[in-house]
């Protein structure tokens, strides 16, 4: 049973990624450095039913995937803000 549960979490769906990122963005209003983001996201992943059984390497993989998305969103938001302030 545990291996089936682990297989279910081989990848995150777009909805799951968006939900996790939205939670972090709502919890932390300012831009997070990688270390703070990684710590916050790791704790969050441990609290999601099913994700608490992930191996450390899989959890780190998810955190890195989410970090890249977080960085992209922040850069996009910064560009938009700069264009609007002109």
trRosetta pair geometry for C-beta under 8 A, 3 or more apart (Angstrom, degrees):
i j d omega theta_ij theta_ji phi_ij phi_ji
1 4 5.8 -56 -156 34 37 111
1 5 6.4 36 149 -19 68 105
2 5 5.5 -54 -150 36 36 114
2 6 6.3 37 152 -20 68 103
2 53 6.7 -147 -156 -174 96 148
3 6 5.5 -49 -146 36 35 113
3 7 6.4 41 153 -24 65 102
4 7 5.7 -50 -149 32 32 113
4 8 6.8 43 150 -29 61 99
5 8 5.7 -46 -158 21 34 118
5 9 7.4 10 153 0 61 106
5 50 6.1 -145 -173 -140 100 84
5 53 6.1 39 117 64 124 154
6 9 6.2 -75 -160 46 36 98
6 10 7.7 70 144 -62 65 73
6 53 6.3 -107 -81 116 83 115
6 54 7.3 134 -131 -102 84 54
7 10 5.8 -9 -163 -36 46 110
8 50 6.5 -69 92 -167 126 131
9 12 7.8 13 -158 -74 71 66
9 50 5.9 162 -56 147 127 104
9 51 6.1 158 -132 -97 151 66
9 53 7.9 143 29 69 147 92
9 54 6.1 -100 117 -82 143 104
9 58 7.4 87 119 157 106 138
12 16 4.3 -129 -168 91 92 124
12 17 4.9 113 124 -57 126 84
12 20 7.5 -47 -158 5 150 138
12 62 6.2 98 -31 -134 126 104
12 65 7.1 162 29 104 123 143
12 66 7.8 25 39 -66 163 97
13 16 4.6 98 51 6 77 101
13 17 7.1 -141 93 -3 41 85
14 17 5.8 -56 -148 38 31 111
14 18 6.1 30 155 -18 66 109
15 18 5.8 -55 -144 39 29 111
15 19 6.2 30 156 -21 64 107
16 19 5.7 -54 -146 35 30 111
16 20 6.3 26 158 -16 65 107
17 20 6.0 -59 -148 38 28 107
17 21 6.2 22 158 -13 65 111
17 65 7.5 -90 -115 129 120 108
17 66 6.4 -167 -144 -103 87 84
17 69 6.1 94 174 2 123 177
18 21 5.9 -60 -144 42 27 108
18 22 6.0 30 157 -23 65 109
19 22 5.8 -55 -145 35 27 112
19 23 6.6 30 155 -22 62 103
20 23 5.8 -52 -153 30 31 112
20 24 6.7 24 153 -12 64 105
20 41 6.9 63 167 -140 115 96
20 44 6.4 131 -149 126 92 137
20 45 7.5 25 -134 -76 134 79
20 48 7.9 -47 -94 -56 105 148
20 66 6.1 -68 108 -123 129 139
21 24 5.8 -56 -149 39 35 107
21 25 6.0 32 155 -18 69 110
21 66 6.2 -169 -73 -160 92 99
21 69 6.1 -93 -79 112 145 120
21 70 5.9 -168 -132 -83 109 83
21 73 7.0 119 174 -2 141 158
22 25 5.7 -55 -140 41 30 111
22 26 6.1 27 159 -17 65 109
23 26 6.0 -61 -148 39 26 107
23 27 6.2 23 156 -18 64 110
23 44 6.3 141 105 -143 136 143
24 27 5.7 -57 -144 38 30 110
24 28 6.0 -19 172 26 68 108
24 32 7.4 -69 166 0 114 150
24 37 7.0 60 -176 -142 145 80
24 40 5.8 111 -129 124 105 127
24 41 6.1 -17 -81 -79 141 83
24 44 6.8 -94 -68 -29 93 161
24 70 7.2 -41 91 -107 140 130
25 28 6.9 -75 -131 62 21 75
25 70 7.8 -173 -66 -131 97 96
25 73 7.9 -68 -83 116 138 147
27 40 7.1 176 93 -168 139 132
28 32 5.5 37 130 -59 154 115
28 36 7.7 137 -130 139 159 119
28 40 6.7 -40 -29 -125 137 170
31 74 5.8 89 -119 -144 107 141
32 36 4.5 -132 -165 91 100 110
32 37 4.1 129 114 -63 129 87
32 40 6.9 -78 -143 18 160 141
32 70 7.5 -32 55 161 108 143
33 36 5.1 82 56 15 78 104
33 37 6.9 -148 91 -7 34 93
34 37 5.6 -61 -144 40 28 112
34 38 6.0 29 160 -22 67 109
34 67 6.2 43 -132 -148 86 136
35 38 5.8 -55 -144 35 27 111
35 39 6.4 24 158 -16 63 107
36 39 5.9 -54 -147 38 30 110
36 40 6.2 27 156 -16 64 110
37 40 5.9 -61 -147 41 27 109
37 41 5.9 19 160 -14 67 113
37 63 7.8 140 125 -172 87 96
37 66 8.0 -164 161 111 112 101
37 67 5.8 116 117 -108 137 92
37 70 6.2 170 -151 97 145 166
38 41 6.0 -57 -138 42 25 106
38 42 6.1 29 159 -23 63 109
38 63 5.1 68 -135 172 77 136
38 67 6.8 -6 -73 -73 82 128
39 42 5.9 -54 -145 33 26 112
39 43 6.6 23 157 -15 61 106
40 43 6.1 -60 -154 37 28 108
40 44 6.4 27 151 -19 64 109
41 44 5.4 -54 -147 38 35 114
41 45 6.2 37 155 -22 68 104
41 62 7.8 -158 151 116 120 92
41 63 4.9 140 98 -123 129 89
41 66 5.7 167 -146 89 152 145
41 67 7.6 -125 6 -59 160 80
42 45 5.8 -52 -147 35 30 111
42 46 6.6 32 153 -21 62 105
42 59 6.1 72 -130 159 84 121
42 63 5.9 -9 -66 -82 81 137
43 46 5.7 -55 -153 32 33 114
43 47 6.8 26 152 -16 63 108
44 47 5.8 -65 -156 36 34 109
44 48 6.9 36 151 -29 68 102
45 48 5.9 -49 -150 21 37 112
45 51 4.7 -114 -177 148 75 135
45 52 7.8 158 136 -78 65 48
45 54 6.9 -43 156 33 120 141
45 59 5.6 151 111 -142 150 100
45 62 6.3 122 -109 96 148 140
45 63 7.3 -95 -18 -66 145 88
46 51 7.0 -115 -86 110 18 97
46 52 5.2 66 -161 -111 55 81
46 59 7.8 25 -62 -130 78 142
47 51 8.0 2 60 71 36 114
47 52 7.3 78 -62 -72 11 105
48 51 4.1 35 77 25 104 127
48 52 7.1 -180 66 -36 54 77
49 52 7.2 -32 -125 2 29 106
50 53 6.8 -63 -174 24 35 105
51 54 5.5 -16 -169 -16 60 118
51 59 7.6 104 175 -104 94 93
51 62 8.0 -78 -148 52 119 175
54 58 4.4 -125 -172 88 104 118
54 59 4.7 129 108 -58 126 86
54 62 7.3 -26 -173 -1 166 135
55 58 4.6 91 54 8 83 102
55 59 6.9 -148 91 -5 41 87
56 59 5.7 -56 -146 38 31 111
56 60 6.2 32 154 -20 66 106
57 60 5.6 -51 -146 37 31 112
57 61 6.4 38 151 -24 63 103
58 61 5.4 -49 -149 32 34 116
58 62 6.6 34 152 -17 64 101
59 62 5.8 -53 -152 36 33 110
59 63 6.4 35 150 -21 65 105
60 63 5.5 -51 -145 36 33 113
60 64 6.3 34 155 -18 65 105
61 64 5.9 -55 -149 37 29 109
61 65 6.4 31 152 -19 63 107
62 65 5.6 -55 -147 37 32 113
62 66 6.1 28 156 -15 66 109
63 66 5.8 -59 -147 42 29 108
63 67 6.2 37 151 -27 64 105
64 67 5.4 -47 -144 30 32 116
64 68 6.7 35 156 -20 62 99
65 68 6.1 -53 -157 30 30 110
65 69 6.9 24 148 -12 62 107
66 69 5.6 -55 -151 40 38 112
66 70 6.1 42 150 -24 69 106
67 70 5.5 -53 -144 36 31 114
67 71 6.2 34 156 -20 65 105
68 71 5.8 -52 -148 36 29 112
68 72 6.4 31 153 -20 62 107
69 72 5.7 -54 -148 36 31 113
69 73 6.4 31 154 -19 65 106
70 73 5.9 -56 -150 36 29 110
70 74 6.4 26 155 -17 64 108
71 74 5.9 -58 -147 38 29 109
71 75 6.3 27 157 -17 65 108
72 75 5.9 -57 -148 37 28 109
72 76 6.3 29 154 -19 64 109
73 76 5.7 -57 -148 37 30 112
73 77 6.2 29 155 -18 65 108
74 77 5.6 -55 -146 38 31 112
74 78 6.2 33 154 -21 65 106
75 78 5.6 -52 -146 36 31 113
75 79 6.4 32 155 -19 64 104
76 79 5.9 -53 -150 35 30 111
76 80 6.4 30 152 -18 63 108
77 80 5.7 -55 -148 37 31 113
77 81 6.3 32 154 -20 65 107
78 81 5.7 -55 -146 37 30 112
78 82 6.4 31 155 -19 64 105
79 82 5.8 -55 -149 35 31 110
79 83 6.4 29 155 -17 65 106
80 83 5.9 -56 -149 36 30 110
80 84 6.3 25 155 -16 65 109
81 84 5.8 -58 -146 39 30 109
81 85 6.3 25 157 -20 65 110
82 85 5.9 -60 -145 36 29 108
82 86 7.1 41 154 -37 61 97
83 86 6.1 -45 -161 9 34 115
